Amino acid sequence: MEQINDTIVVTKEAYRAIGLKWEGTFAEAGAGGIRRIHEQLRGRMREIPQPASMTHFYGLSYQAYPGNAGFVHYAVVETTDDTGYVPEGMTAVEVPTLSYAKCGHAKGQSVDRSYRNVYEWIERQGYSAVSPGELTHCEIYSLSRDPHDPDPEFTIMIPIER
């Protein structure tokens, strides 16, 4: 059965987010490193000042090593707090205004295929993926989801430009 991931272009205004940082290889991520950081974020939500939403959080991934060997992942919540306060053990991330190719990844779909589909769509539409500040992609997760679910549902957002 063919997997379809409808993709649209959206612009997200600049925002500040607070959460937890994880750094490692793709193998370490696949072995559960990112799932653990997502679970820790859920447990510390009450510490984040003025969350913009209590329904979802972002997984921001940045290239960390040459040759695509690993990456830095931030599990964060957008905040409207402008005091600069960051809870102990957490970090703040500033994300600039960006245009994104956005698509949903549904339960039962292949994560690899979802990513291939959105990158193919970007190319067909005459866009290119950009990595301002090395941001490679953003995923949006529901706060109510089980971080250990082997078949997650989430939204994929890839920074793009013409």
N, C-alpha and C positions, 0 to 999 in steps of 0.2 A: 504494500500500500504506500502510495506517495505521501510524503510529509510536506504539508504546506504551512508556511509561517508568514502570514500577511504582515507586511512591513510598511510603516509610514515614517515621514519625517516630522520630528517635533523639535521645538527649541525650549530648553530649560534655562531659566534665568540663573545667574550666579547665586550660590548659596554656601552657607557654612554648615558643616556637619561635625558631630562629635561621636566618637566610638572607639573601637579597638583595632589595633594593627596586627597583621600577621604577615610574615615573610617566609618564603620557602620555594621549593621546586614544585613543578606540576605533579610529580609523583607523591610528594608530601601532601599536597592539596587533595589528591585523589584518595589518599589513605585516611582522610578525615580531618586534616588540619583546619580547613576552613569551616567545616561543620561545627567543630569545637568552639571556634571564635564566635560563630553566630549564636550558639547556645549561651556563651558567656555574655554576649551583648543583651540577649533577652533577659538574663538574670540581673543586669545592671541598668535597665531602662529607667528606673525611678531616679537614678543619679543624674541623668542628662537634663540640663536646664532648658525649659521651654521648647520641648520637641514640637516641630511643625505638624507632625502626624503621629498617632499612636496605632496606625494600621499597617505601616510598612517601614522597611529600612533598606538602605542601599549597600550593595557590595561593589566597591570601587577597586578596580585592578589596574596597577601600574607596572610597566616593565621595570625590572630591577637589575637584570643581568644581561650582558651582551649575548647574542645568539639564542635568546628566548629560553634560557635554561630555568628561569624562575621569575617570580613576581612578588610584588607587595600587594596585599589585599586589605582594604579597610572595610569593616562592618560598621556602618555609621547611620546615625539618624540626623536628618536635617533639623536645625535649631533656629529659632527666631531670637535667641538670647544674643545680645550685643555687648555683654560685659567682658567677654574674653575668658570667662571661667571655663576650665576644663577639669573634670573630676580626676582624682589621682589614678594613675595607671591607664588613663585614656588619652586620646589625641584628638586634635581638631584638624579638619581638612577644609581648605577653601577650593571650591569648584567654580570655574568661570562660566559665564554664559556660553552655551554650546548648542549646536544643532546635532541631533542624533538620528540614526536609523533605529527605529523602535519596533520590536516584534515580541509576541508572546511565545513562551515555551510551555507547552501543555504536558500534563501527565501522560505517560505512554509514548512520548516522542523521544527521539535520540537527541541528546544535548549537542553532540558533534554535528548532527545534521541541521539542527536549528541554527547553529553558528555558521555553518557553510551556506545555508539558505540566505541569511541576512547579508553575509559578505558578497555573495553572488548578486543579490538585489542591489547592493551599493554600487557595484561595478556596472551592472546593466543600466542603472539610472544616471550614470555619468558622474557619480560622486567618488571620493576617495576617503578611506578611513584615515583619520588624523589622530595624533597622540599628543595634544598639548600637555606639556608637563609630564609626558609619558603615560597619560591616562589611556588605556587601551580599550576598556569597556566598563560599563556599569550594569549591574543586575539589580532588579527591584524584587524584594521578597516580602511576603506577608509576614507580619509578626506572629500570626497565629499558626504558621506552618511548623511542622516537626522538622528541626534541623537535621535529623538523622534519616529522614525519608529518602530512600534510594531513588525515588522517582519524583523529583521536585517539580513544582510549577512556579515559574517566575517570568519576569520581563527582562529582555535583553535590550540594551541601548549602546550603540557604537557611535562615538564622535565622528562626524563627517564634515566634508567641505566639497565644494565644486571644483 
